[in-house]
């Protein structure tokens, strides 16, 4: 079983596929990484040193930036990463209802109403 997953070659974080222990050595592609702290299954860890304000790359795209230095093998989480999104965007839900072009006949109920009004 693989220890971790690197989704895209340009990613600087990996995803633990099992719980990783402090001091454990794992291989990620051509790299060998020593885990610096416990990493829970499904959590991110640094594949290389990520300096403060550097983008954290997952899926080949920035998912945030480091708020402090993150060393190779350290847990990458909300305490050391902040989103790149800024400000508040206005949004309002305005659905447009249209006819169902797949419905050829009006809907009917093949049954009867009871005396109490239930079907």
C-alpha positions in Angstrom: 0.0 0.0 0.0 1.2 3.5 -0.8 1.9 5.8 2.1 0.8 9.0 0.4 -0.5 10.6 -2.7 0.9 13.5 -4.7 -1.9 14.6 -7.1 0.1 16.7 -9.6 3.8 16.9 -10.1 3.9 20.6 -9.2 2.2 20.0 -5.8 4.2 21.0 -2.7 2.0 19.0 -0.4 1.1 15.3 -0.2 -1.9 13.6 1.2 -1.4 10.8 3.8 -3.1 7.6 2.8 -2.6 6.2 6.3 -1.6 7.6 9.6 2.1 8.7 9.4 4.3 8.7 12.6 7.0 11.1 13.6 10.4 10.0 12.3 9.0 7.7 9.7 10.7 7.8 6.3 8.4 7.6 3.2 9.1 7.8 -0.5 7.2 10.2 -2.7 8.2 9.8 -6.3 12.0 10.4 -6.4 12.0 12.1 -2.9 12.5 10.6 0.5 10.8 12.5 3.3 11.1 12.2 7.0 7.8 12.9 8.8 8.3 15.6 11.5 5.1 15.1 13.4 2.1 12.8 13.3 0.0 13.1 10.2 -3.5 11.7 10.2 -4.9 9.8 7.2 -6.3 12.2 4.6 -4.3 15.2 5.9 -1.7 17.2 4.0 2.0 17.4 4.7 4.8 19.4 3.1 6.8 17.7 0.3 9.4 20.5 0.4 10.1 23.5 2.6 7.4 26.1 2.0 8.5 29.6 3.1 6.1 32.1 4.7 3.7 33.7 2.1 4.6 31.0 -0.5 1.6 29.4 -2.2 0.5 25.9 -1.0 -0.1 23.9 -4.2 -2.5 21.0 -4.3 -4.3 19.6 -7.4 -1.7 21.7 -9.3 -3.2 24.9 -8.1 -2.7 27.2 -5.1 -5.1 26.4 -2.3 -3.7 29.1 0.1 -0.4 30.4 1.3 1.9 29.6 4.2 1.5 31.9 7.2 4.8 30.7 8.6 7.7 28.5 7.5 6.6 24.9 6.9 9.4 22.4 6.8 9.4 19.2 4.7 7.5 16.5 6.5 5.4 18.9 8.6 1.6 18.9 8.8 0.0 21.5 6.6 -3.2 22.7 8.2 -5.2 25.8 9.2 -2.7 26.9 11.8 0.0 27.4 9.1 -2.0 28.1 5.9 -4.4 30.8 5.0 -6.7 31.1 2.0 -5.8 33.3 -0.9 -9.4 34.4 -1.2 -10.0 37.9 0.1 -12.9 40.2 0.8 -16.6 39.3 0.8 -18.3 38.6 -2.5 -22.0 39.5 -2.9 -24.1 36.6 -4.0 -27.8 36.1 -4.4 -29.6 33.0 -5.6 -31.9 33.7 -8.4 -33.0 30.4 -10.0 -34.8 30.5 -13.4 -37.5 28.0 -13.6 -38.3 26.6 -17.0 -40.6 24.0 -18.3 -39.5 20.4 -18.3 -38.9 19.7 -22.0 -38.7 16.0 -21.3 -42.2 15.7 -19.8 -44.5 15.1 -22.7 -47.7 14.6 -20.8 -49.1 16.3 -17.7 -48.5 14.4 -14.5 -51.5 12.3 -13.3 -52.3 10.4 -10.1 -53.5 6.8 -10.7 -55.2 6.3 -7.4 -58.1 7.6 -5.3 -58.5 10.0 -2.5 -59.6 8.6 0.8 -62.5 10.1 2.8 -59.9 11.8 5.1 -58.4 13.5 2.0 -55.2 11.5 1.9 -54.1 9.7 -1.2 
